[in-house]
Amino acid sequence: MKITGLLRGAAIALLATTAFVTGAKAEDAKVKWKMAGTFSSSLPQLGTLGKRLEAQIAKVSGGSIEIRFFEPSALVPPLETFDAVSVGAIDAAFSTPGFWGGKVPALQVFAALPFGPSSPEYMAWFYFGGGKEIFDEIYAKYGIKSVMCGMLAPEGSGWFRNEVKSVEDLAGLKLRFFGLGAKALEKFGVSAQLLAAPDVYPALDRGVIDGLEFVQPAIDLNMGFWQIAKHYYFPGWHQQSTFFDLMINKDRWDALSETQQAQIEAVCGDNVRYGIAEGEAIQLPALKELQEKGVQLHRWSDEDLAKLKAASEEVIAEQVAADPDFKRAYESFSSFRADYATWKELGYLK
């Protein structure tokens, strides 16, 4: 009787253990995804944050999740990754929501806003001010789940061969420029276009464009623009902070376990933290090196910045009037910002 009871107890324990292990194996089913990069892995932050995601998710998931980074155009051309993820041709892509403003204007609100917020304010709105809920709804319309997965420090606002005395001097120039800032410059007679990273330097070299903005000093140094243009302008009025995201085909995301979803979200959250800290740390050495190479640093006058801000506000008003999702997202942000201004005024040193 006693031995039989012990055997029965052992059998029950063995069944429970087997069930637990089976459940764990189901929970940790191996996931192998291909992730398209929109920037080269050699580019600081733009590419290295994607490579960091690849390495960290393997560690955090214990090998349960493999997200392999592919260089731009290895899977699809950079500016076609949105459609490729949407239809499931690829599993995922590492990019910024602002790249898709031509397809989905509202996503520009979740990338970078001219004269917009610093990183803490932007994240506060996104995670706690209603931004994320709108963001998720917009991407879901296209069969995509996106997780914020990086953030950049302020950018430079232009490389030019010749000194630009005022924003009026930009009239007639052809510039590579990003997002809503490009539309603002069009108010000054600029012909602005978005070029993928591999196309930017050749376009500048051949005179297809007269100047450009790309990213930050540390990244622009790597791109070699200083070899052609010697005048570098600040501040980056069009991108004071910029979100990067991991776009995932929604069916692939929904097939993950809750644990795997949480692991991706955790790694991406850490990537945001890493991106901000690294971005702030690496700019000064790059600026010094650029100056040693003969680059002249310029700052837009207060008068010019006021004109750029007025043009940006005009563009945003046009976007609000033209697109319901843009209106909903921007009104959410601007309402949060109005309230946040009180805390900013009281809590921060001038």
Buried (B, 14 or more C-beta within 10 A) or exposed (E): EEEEEEEEEEEEEEEEEEEEEEEEEEEBEEBEBBBBBBBBBEBBBBBBBBBBBBEBBBEBBEEBBBBEBBBBBEBBEBBBBBBBBBEEBBBBBBBBBBBBBEEBBBBBBBBBBBBBBBBEBBBBBBEEBBBBEBBEEBBEEBBBBBBBBBBBBBBBBBBBEEEBEEBEBBEEBBBBBBBBBBBBBBBBEBBBBBBBBBBBBEBBEEEBBBBBBBBBBBBBBBBEBBEBBBBBBBBBBBBBBBBBBBBBBBEBBEEBBEEBBEBBBBBBBBBBEBBBEBBBEBBEEBBEBBBEEEBEEBEBEEEBBEBBBEBBEEBBEEBBEEBEBBBBBBEBBBEBBEEBEEEBEEEEEE
